[in-house]
Amino acid sequence: MRVGAIIVLMRDLLSDPRLVRYLLLNVAVSIVTALIVMSVWTYFVFRETPAVLETAGVGTQVVTSQLQVTTVVAAGDLQNERVTIEHIGQQEVALAGWRLRDGNGIEFRFPALVLHPGGQVSVYTREGDDTAAELYWDRQVAVWSRGEELTLLDASGDVQATYIVP
């Protein structure tokens, strides 16, 4: 089609006032819909996480940093026992020198690992090969038990989160 023919076709289409009203209404509805979707998305993505979280039946946790202990899975079962830590803050956290401590003072020391916002890392009690998302403590016996307090300490030894194993 030639450019001249396209211009003639557009002039004929836009000369119909019903079509012009329909097109303008369609554009307005599209803009309003996009604004609503972006507002809802922004609300859920950028809202603040409360400083103290309690989850009934899942364990009790206190968070003072950008990290929180989200769960202890299979406490007492060496092959499946693990602690999951989630980054709830807005900035990267270097975990080198951070420690997980149980109620008896047994500690896991984190290797050089950077956790990005929204990221998670699981610490398995058993032996295994570390990855970016799964770390292994290489212990021969389970560490965690029901009702025990787990403490997450930063490299300076300051408590950053606690969690009661359900």
N, C-alpha and C positions, 0 to 999 in steps of 0.2 A: 504494500500500500504506500502511496506517495504521501509526503508531508501535507500537501494541500488537501488531500482526501481526508486525512485524519482531522485536520482543522475544521473542515466542513461538517464531519460527523460529530465532533464535540460541540460545535455551535448549534446543531440541530437537537442534540440531547439536552443541552443546557437551556434551550428555549422553552422547554416544558416545565412550568412552575411546580408541578407535583413532583417531578423527579428531583428538582433542586431541593425542595423541602425534605424529601426522603433522604437524600444524600447528607444534608446538613444534620438531620436528626440522627442518622447513623453515626456520623463523626462525633456528635455530642455524647451519645450513649457509649461509644467506645472509649472516649476520654474519661468519663465518669467511672466506668468499669475498671479501667487501668488504675486510676487513682485509688479506688477502694481496695483492689488487690495489693497494690504497693503499700498502702497503709496497714493492712492486716499483716502482711509479711514483715514489715518493719517492727510492728508491735511484738510479734512473737520472736523475732531474731535478736532484737536489741534490748529486750527488757532485762532488768537486773535480776540476778539470782540472789535469793535471800542469804544472809550471812549464816544463819543457823537453820539447819534442815532437820526435820524428824520424819521418818517414814515408818508408820506403824507396821510391825511384823517383819520389817526388812532390816532393822538395825537402827541405832541412833547415832547420829553423827553431828559433830560440831566442826564448822569450817571457818578458818580465820585467814585463809590465803586464796590463791587462785586455783587450788587443787582441792578435790574432795574425794574421799573414799566412797565409792558408790555401792560396793558389795563385797562380801566374802562368800565365795561359793564352796560348798562341800567341806566345811570345816571338819577336821579330823580324818579326812580321807586323802592320804598322801598323793594318790595318782590324779585327783581332780581338784584338790584344794588350790584356790587362787584368790588374790585380792585385786580388785579393779579400781584404778584411780583415774578420775576424769578431770580434765582441765576446764574450769568454768570461767576463767578470767579472759582478759582481752590481750595479754602479752605473753610471748614465749617464756617458758620456765626451764632453766637448765637444771637437771636433776642430779648432776654429779655431786656425790657426797651426801645427798638426802638419804634418810633411813626410815624403814618401817620397823616398829618395835612392838613386840607383844607384851602382855602383862608380866612375864617373867624376865624381861630384859633382853630376850633374844632379838637380834637385829639383822635386817637385810639392808645392805648399802647399795644404793643405785649407782650404776656405771655412768659414764658420760653419755647423757641422753637429753635431748631437748624436746619438750612436750609443747606442741602448738595449741592455740585456742581451739576448743572443741575436741581435742585429741584424747585418747585413752591409752593406758598401758596396764597390762595384767601381769602380776607377779605370781608365778607358780611356785609352790613349795618344792616340788620334785626336781629331779635332774632334767636338763634339756639344753638346747642351743638357743641363746638369746636372739631375738629379732627386734625390730623397732617397736613392735606392739606387744611382744611377749618376752618377759624376763624370767629366768629360772634361778631359784635360790640354791639348788643342788643339795637339798637336805635329804636325809634318809628316813626321817619321821615327820609326821604332820605337826604343824605349829599351832594352828588356831583351834579354839574350842568355844562352845556356846557361852555367851555372857562375858567373854574376855574383851578387854579394851585394847584396840589397835591404835597406835599413835604414829602419825606421819611427822617427821622432824626434818627441817631444812638443814643445809650444810653447816649452819651456825649452831645447830642444836635446839632451835626454837620450834615449839609445837605449832604445826600448821593445820592439822586436822586430827580429830579423834573419831573412832567408830566403835560401837559396841557390837560384837558378833552376835547375830540373832540365833 
